[in-house]
Amino acid sequence: MICDLIENSARYESLNPRFKQAFDFLKTADLANLPLGIMEIDGKNLYANVQEIEGKTPDIALMETHEKYIDIQVPVSGVEMMGWIARKNLKQLIDKYNPEKEMSLYADKTANLIRVQPSEFVIFFPEDGHQPGIGEGKWKKLIVKVLI
């Protein structure tokens, strides 16, 4: 898991061959005015999922993991809290891996909450359990999905 400012993204571009293109998109797109839904950047290799989400409390938000994609999550119009647990420490599987949704869901809760603001990002790798969507009200969010 990595959390930083989008302006510092060059530090992380060498971690995956698709990261530079992903961060170039985040730096040049008008994030606030992107339409909701899926936007292909490089087909299934790299795409953005633009969402409006309703905040949840930490006791309701579910932990998730992915197998084939890395998430770069960016709140666009509000502050979002995100939980983190190392995948190997997750114990409470509630929905086994679903290839169509590309995720597994867990009931585990975290004591590790990260406060993420617009202009910041979090990278969640497959070894990271993450609990997104914690907060109050509604906000726009962008998740860039990067094929491993």
PyRosetta script that sets phi, psi and omega in degrees:
from pyrosetta import init, pose_from_sequence

init()
pose = pose_from_sequence("MICDLIENSARYESLNPRFKQAFDFLKTADLANLPLGIMEIDGKNLYANVQEIEGKTPDIALMETHEKYIDIQVPVSGVEMMGWIARKNLKQLIDKYNPEKEMSLYADKTANLIRVQPSEFVIFFPEDGHQPGIGEGKWKKLIVKVLI")
pose.set_psi(1, 137.0)
pose.set_omega(1, 178.3)
pose.set_phi(2, -133.4)
pose.set_psi(2, 137.3)
pose.set_omega(2, 174.9)
pose.set_phi(3, -131.4)
pose.set_psi(3, 130.0)
pose.set_omega(3, -178.2)
pose.set_phi(4, -164.3)
pose.set_psi(4, -179.2)
pose.set_omega(4, 173.7)
pose.set_phi(5, -81.9)
pose.set_psi(5, 144.6)
pose.set_omega(5, 177.8)
pose.set_phi(6, -57.3)
pose.set_psi(6, -35.4)
pose.set_omega(6, -179.0)
pose.set_phi(7, -63.4)
pose.set_psi(7, -17.5)
pose.set_omega(7, 178.8)
pose.set_phi(8, -98.2)
pose.set_psi(8, 10.9)
pose.set_omega(8, -172.1)
pose.set_phi(9, -61.9)
pose.set_psi(9, -25.3)
pose.set_omega(9, -179.3)
pose.set_phi(10, -57.6)
pose.set_psi(10, -27.1)
pose.set_omega(10, 178.8)
pose.set_phi(11, -62.8)
pose.set_psi(11, -22.4)
pose.set_omega(11, -172.1)
pose.set_phi(12, -111.8)
pose.set_psi(12, -2.9)
pose.set_omega(12, -174.1)
pose.set_phi(13, -63.8)
pose.set_psi(13, -24.0)
pose.set_omega(13, -178.9)
pose.set_phi(14, -80.6)
pose.set_psi(14, -7.0)
pose.set_omega(14, -177.0)
pose.set_phi(15, -75.3)
pose.set_psi(15, -21.3)
pose.set_omega(15, 179.2)
pose.set_phi(16, -153.1)
pose.set_psi(16, 139.1)
pose.set_omega(16, -177.6)
pose.set_phi(17, -63.0)
pose.set_psi(17, -15.3)
pose.set_omega(17, -179.8)
pose.set_phi(18, -99.8)
pose.set_psi(18, -5.5)
pose.set_omega(18, -176.4)
pose.set_phi(19, -63.9)
pose.set_psi(19, -40.3)
pose.set_omega(19, -178.9)
pose.set_phi(20, -59.1)
pose.set_psi(20, -46.7)
pose.set_omega(20, 179.4)
pose.set_phi(21, -63.2)
pose.set_psi(21, -39.2)
pose.set_omega(21, 178.5)
pose.set_phi(22, -62.1)
pose.set_psi(22, -47.3)
pose.set_omega(22, -178.4)
pose.set_phi(23, -71.9)
pose.set_psi(23, -32.9)
pose.set_omega(23, 174.3)
pose.set_phi(24, -60.0)
pose.set_psi(24, -41.3)
pose.set_omega(24, 176.9)
pose.set_phi(25, -60.9)
pose.set_psi(25, -47.2)
pose.set_omega(25, -178.3)
pose.set_phi(26, -63.9)
pose.set_psi(26, -31.3)
pose.set_omega(26, -178.9)
pose.set_phi(27, -80.6)
pose.set_psi(27, -26.1)
pose.set_omega(27, -173.3)
pose.set_phi(28, -107.8)
pose.set_psi(28, -23.5)
pose.set_omega(28, -178.9)
pose.set_phi(29, -74.1)
pose.set_psi(29, 149.4)
pose.set_omega(29, 173.8)
pose.set_phi(30, -83.3)
pose.set_psi(30, 83.1)
pose.set_omega(30, -171.2)
pose.set_phi(31, -56.1)
pose.set_psi(31, -38.7)
pose.set_omega(31, -177.0)
pose.set_phi(32, -65.1)
pose.set_psi(32, -26.1)
pose.set_omega(32, -175.5)
pose.set_phi(33, -109.2)
pose.set_psi(33, 9.0)
pose.set_omega(33, 175.9)
pose.set_phi(34, -67.6)
pose.set_psi(34, 139.5)
pose.set_omega(34, 177.2)
pose.set_phi(35, -72.1)
pose.set_psi(35, 151.9)
pose.set_omega(35, 176.9)
pose.set_phi(36, -65.2)
pose.set_psi(36, 146.3)
pose.set_omega(36, 177.5)
pose.set_phi(37, 121.2)
pose.set_psi(37, -169.5)
pose.set_omega(37, -176.7)
pose.set_phi(38, -89.4)
pose.set_psi(38, 132.5)
pose.set_omega(38, 175.3)
pose.set_phi(39, -122.7)
pose.set_psi(39, 116.7)
pose.set_omega(39, 177.3)
pose.set_phi(40, -75.2)
pose.set_psi(40, 133.9)
pose.set_omega(40, 175.0)
pose.set_phi(41, -106.5)
pose.set_psi(41, -44.8)
pose.set_omega(41, 175.1)
pose.set_phi(42, -144.4)
pose.set_psi(42, 63.5)
pose.set_omega(42, -179.4)
pose.set_phi(43, 56.5)
pose.set_psi(43, -138.6)
pose.set_omega(43, 178.9)
pose.set_phi(44, -79.3)
pose.set_psi(44, -8.5)
pose.set_omega(44, 178.1)
pose.set_phi(45, -72.5)
pose.set_psi(45, -31.7)
pose.set_omega(45, -174.2)
pose.set_phi(46, -158.3)
pose.set_psi(46, 117.5)
pose.set_omega(46, 178.8)
pose.set_phi(47, -149.5)
pose.set_psi(47, 163.0)
pose.set_omega(47, 180.0)
pose.set_phi(48, -113.7)
pose.set_psi(48, 139.9)
pose.set_omega(48, 174.2)
pose.set_phi(49, -114.4)
pose.set_psi(49, 109.4)
pose.set_omega(49, -178.9)
pose.set_phi(50, -95.7)
pose.set_psi(50, 124.3)
pose.set_omega(50, -174.3)
pose.set_phi(51, -131.6)
pose.set_psi(51, 156.1)
pose.set_omega(51, 163.2)
pose.set_phi(52, -112.6)
pose.set_psi(52, 123.2)
pose.set_omega(52, -176.3)
pose.set_phi(53, -118.8)
pose.set_psi(53, 154.2)
pose.set_omega(53, 175.1)
pose.set_phi(54, -100.3)
pose.set_psi(54, 124.6)
pose.set_omega(54, -178.5)
pose.set_phi(55, -61.9)
pose.set_psi(55, 148.8)
pose.set_omega(55, 179.2)
pose.set_phi(56, -123.1)
pose.set_psi(56, 162.1)
pose.set_omega(56, 172.1)
pose.set_phi(57, -82.6)
pose.set_psi(57, 158.0)
pose.set_omega(57, -179.0)
pose.set_phi(58, -59.3)
pose.set_psi(58, -28.4)
pose.set_omega(58, -179.1)
pose.set_phi(59, -76.3)
pose.set_psi(59, -16.0)
pose.set_omega(59, 179.7)
pose.set_phi(60, -101.8)
pose.set_psi(60, -35.7)
pose.set_omega(60, -177.9)
pose.set_phi(61, -62.1)
pose.set_psi(61, 135.5)
pose.set_omega(61, -178.7)
pose.set_phi(62, -93.1)
pose.set_psi(62, 151.0)
pose.set_omega(62, 174.5)
pose.set_phi(63, -85.4)
pose.set_psi(63, 142.2)
pose.set_omega(63, 179.2)
pose.set_phi(64, -136.3)
pose.set_psi(64, 157.5)
pose.set_omega(64, 172.3)
pose.set_phi(65, -136.9)
pose.set_psi(65, 160.1)
pose.set_omega(65, 178.6)
pose.set_phi(66, -127.6)
pose.set_psi(66, 158.1)
pose.set_omega(66, -178.7)
pose.set_phi(67, -106.1)
pose.set_psi(67, -43.3)
pose.set_omega(67, -169.3)
pose.set_phi(68, -108.1)
pose.set_psi(68, -14.1)
pose.set_omega(68, -174.6)
pose.set_phi(69, -126.1)
pose.set_psi(69, 149.8)
pose.set_omega(69, 169.2)
pose.set_phi(70, -97.9)
pose.set_psi(70, 138.1)
pose.set_omega(70, 175.4)
pose.set_phi(71, -97.9)
pose.set_psi(71, 133.5)
pose.set_omega(71, 163.8)
pose.set_phi(72, -113.2)
pose.set_psi(72, 108.4)
pose.set_omega(72, -174.6)
pose.set_phi(73, -104.4)
pose.set_psi(73, 133.5)
pose.set_omega(73, -176.5)
pose.set_phi(74, -136.3)
pose.set_psi(74, 113.7)
pose.set_omega(74, 170.4)
pose.set_phi(75, -71.9)
pose.set_psi(75, 135.7)
pose.set_omega(75, -175.1)
pose.set_phi(76, -102.0)
pose.set_psi(76, -42.1)
pose.set_omega(76, -172.5)
pose.set_phi(77, -123.3)
pose.set_psi(77, 17.4)
pose.set_omega(77, 179.0)
pose.set_phi(78, -171.3)
pose.set_psi(78, 170.2)
pose.set_omega(78, 178.3)
pose.set_phi(79, -86.3)
pose.set_psi(79, 136.7)
pose.set_omega(79, 179.6)
pose.set_phi(80, -127.5)
pose.set_psi(80, 135.3)
pose.set_omega(80, 171.5)
pose.set_phi(81, -93.8)
pose.set_psi(81, 139.0)
pose.set_omega(81, 178.5)
pose.set_phi(82, -132.5)
pose.set_psi(82, 133.4)
pose.set_omega(82, 177.1)
pose.set_phi(83, -91.9)
pose.set_psi(83, 157.5)
pose.set_omega(83, 179.0)
pose.set_phi(84, -142.0)
pose.set_psi(84, 138.4)
pose.set_omega(84, 170.5)
pose.set_phi(85, -144.3)
pose.set_psi(85, 140.7)
pose.set_omega(85, 173.2)
pose.set_phi(86, -59.4)
pose.set_psi(86, 133.1)
pose.set_omega(86, -177.3)
pose.set_phi(87, -52.7)
pose.set_psi(87, -39.1)
pose.set_omega(87, -177.3)
pose.set_phi(88, -64.9)
pose.set_psi(88, -15.4)
pose.set_omega(88, 179.4)
pose.set_phi(89, -97.3)
pose.set_psi(89, -0.9)
pose.set_omega(89, 177.7)
pose.set_phi(90, -74.9)
pose.set_psi(90, 135.1)
pose.set_omega(90, -174.2)
pose.set_phi(91, -124.7)
pose.set_psi(91, -20.8)
pose.set_omega(91, -168.9)
pose.set_phi(92, -111.0)
pose.set_psi(92, 68.9)
pose.set_omega(92, 179.5)
pose.set_phi(93, -65.4)
pose.set_psi(93, 127.9)
pose.set_omega(93, 177.1)
pose.set_phi(94, -116.7)
pose.set_psi(94, -19.5)
pose.set_omega(94, 178.1)
pose.set_phi(95, -147.7)
pose.set_psi(95, 105.3)
pose.set_omega(95, -176.9)
pose.set_phi(96, -60.6)
pose.set_psi(96, 167.5)
pose.set_omega(96, -175.2)
pose.set_phi(97, -51.1)
pose.set_psi(97, 126.3)
pose.set_omega(97, 177.6)
pose.set_phi(98, -112.2)
pose.set_psi(98, 109.0)
pose.set_omega(98, -177.0)
pose.set_phi(99, -61.5)
pose.set_psi(99, -31.0)
pose.set_omega(99, 179.2)
pose.set_phi(100, -68.7)
pose.set_psi(100, -41.0)
pose.set_omega(100, 177.9)
pose.set_phi(101, -87.6)
pose.set_psi(101, -13.8)
pose.set_omega(101, -179.5)
pose.set_phi(102, 55.7)
pose.set_psi(102, 49.4)
pose.set_omega(102, 177.5)
pose.set_phi(103, -161.6)
pose.set_psi(103, 157.4)
pose.set_omega(103, 167.4)
pose.set_phi(104, -115.9)
pose.set_psi(104, 148.8)
pose.set_omega(104, 179.6)
pose.set_phi(105, -118.4)
pose.set_psi(105, 145.1)
pose.set_omega(105, -177.5)
pose.set_phi(106, -133.2)
pose.set_psi(106, 152.3)
pose.set_omega(106, 176.1)
pose.set_phi(107, -90.5)
pose.set_psi(107, -7.4)
pose.set_omega(107, 179.5)
pose.set_phi(108, -54.6)
pose.set_psi(108, 147.2)
pose.set_omega(108, 176.2)
pose.set_phi(109, -118.5)
pose.set_psi(109, 158.4)
pose.set_omega(109, -174.5)
pose.set_phi(110, -116.7)
pose.set_psi(110, 153.3)
pose.set_omega(110, 169.5)
pose.set_phi(111, -98.6)
pose.set_psi(111, -4.5)
pose.set_omega(111, -177.5)
pose.set_phi(112, -100.8)
pose.set_psi(112, 91.3)
pose.set_omega(112, 179.2)
pose.set_phi(113, -103.2)
pose.set_psi(113, 136.6)
pose.set_omega(113, 179.6)
pose.set_phi(114, -114.8)
pose.set_psi(114, 129.6)
pose.set_omega(114, 177.5)
pose.set_phi(115, -94.0)
pose.set_psi(115, 115.8)
pose.set_omega(115, -175.1)
pose.set_phi(116, -116.9)
pose.set_psi(116, 128.3)
pose.set_omega(116, -177.5)
pose.set_phi(117, -111.0)
pose.set_psi(117, 163.0)
pose.set_omega(117, 173.0)
pose.set_phi(118, -53.5)
pose.set_psi(118, 144.4)
pose.set_omega(118, -174.8)
pose.set_phi(119, 82.4)
pose.set_psi(119, 0.4)
pose.set_omega(119, 174.3)
pose.set_phi(120, -114.8)
pose.set_psi(120, 161.0)
pose.set_omega(120, 178.2)
pose.set_phi(121, -139.4)
pose.set_psi(121, 160.3)
pose.set_omega(121, 171.4)
pose.set_phi(122, -130.1)
pose.set_psi(122, 133.4)
pose.set_omega(122, 173.5)
pose.set_phi(123, -103.8)
pose.set_psi(123, 125.3)
pose.set_omega(123, 174.6)
pose.set_phi(124, -113.7)
pose.set_psi(124, 120.1)
pose.set_omega(124, 177.9)
pose.set_phi(125, -90.0)
pose.set_psi(125, 168.0)
pose.set_omega(125, 178.9)
pose.set_phi(126, -57.2)
pose.set_psi(126, -25.0)
pose.set_omega(126, 178.5)
pose.set_phi(127, -82.6)
pose.set_psi(127, 3.1)
pose.set_omega(127, -179.3)
pose.set_phi(128, -106.4)
pose.set_psi(128, 118.9)
pose.set_omega(128, 166.5)
pose.set_phi(129, -78.3)
pose.set_psi(129, 133.2)
pose.set_omega(129, -179.7)
pose.set_phi(130, -136.2)
pose.set_psi(130, 146.3)
pose.set_omega(130, -174.7)
pose.set_phi(131, -122.2)
pose.set_psi(131, 82.6)
pose.set_omega(131, -176.5)
pose.set_phi(132, -82.5)
pose.set_psi(132, 172.9)
pose.set_omega(132, 171.0)
pose.set_phi(133, 81.7)
pose.set_psi(133, 19.2)
pose.set_omega(133, -179.9)
pose.set_phi(134, -89.6)
pose.set_psi(134, 124.8)
pose.set_omega(134, 179.9)
pose.set_phi(135, 163.5)
pose.set_psi(135, -171.3)
pose.set_omega(135, -179.0)
pose.set_phi(136, -116.8)
pose.set_psi(136, 142.4)
pose.set_omega(136, 177.4)
pose.set_phi(137, 79.2)
pose.set_psi(137, -160.0)
pose.set_omega(137, 179.7)
pose.set_phi(138, -115.7)
pose.set_psi(138, 149.6)
pose.set_omega(138, 173.5)
pose.set_phi(139, -153.8)
pose.set_psi(139, 159.7)
pose.set_omega(139, 176.5)
pose.set_phi(140, -88.3)
pose.set_psi(140, 141.8)
pose.set_omega(140, -175.8)
pose.set_phi(141, -141.6)
pose.set_psi(141, 149.6)
pose.set_omega(141, 177.2)
pose.set_phi(142, -123.8)
pose.set_psi(142, 131.1)
pose.set_omega(142, 174.0)
pose.set_phi(143, -120.2)
pose.set_psi(143, 114.8)
pose.set_omega(143, 174.9)
pose.set_phi(144, -90.1)
pose.set_psi(144, 124.0)
pose.set_omega(144, -179.7)
pose.set_phi(145, -99.5)
pose.set_psi(145, 120.8)
pose.set_omega(145, -175.3)
pose.set_phi(146, -115.3)
pose.set_psi(146, 116.4)
pose.set_omega(146, 178.7)
pose.set_phi(147, -66.3)
pose.set_psi(147, 135.9)
pose.set_omega(147, -178.2)
pose.set_phi(148, -69.2)
pose.dump_pdb("model.pdb")
